[in-house]
Amino acid sequence: MGGIWSSTSEESKLGFEMALAKAKEIVSSNPVVVFSKSHCPYCTRVKQLLNKLGAAFKVVELDVESDGSEIQSALAEWTGQRTVPNVFINGNQIGGCDKTMEMHSSGKLVPLLTEAGAIASAS
């Protein structure tokens, strides 16, 4: 039994595992990561906010990456969030646009970005 179906599911499982490993590697090697889509207005809001705050951050445009849909599926499995933006600071998932804006409004975002080394501390 098996035939072409088993190899196809094995390939998709391997693709998923590779995408998950890639996503985790990106998150662990960058203080701030925004998984985004270039046409998404919520993603644009988050990127504009981070730019306005002077934060250094890595953007992964899932609609541009060749394995973007696999990465998005891996992020959904890993974090429970399928939507973009999916924001990580210091290796921890923050959430999407609303959560990021809420953290900024409550004064929690800048200290987190500073602690991650994404913003130079004002001293």
Secondary structure, 3 states (H helix, E strand, C coil): CCHHHHHHHHHHHHHHHHHHHHHHHHHHHCCEEEEECCCCHHHHHHHHHHHHCCCCCEEEECCCCCCHHHHHHHHHHHHCCCCCCEEEECCEEEECHHHHHHHHHCCCHHHHHHHCCCCCCCC
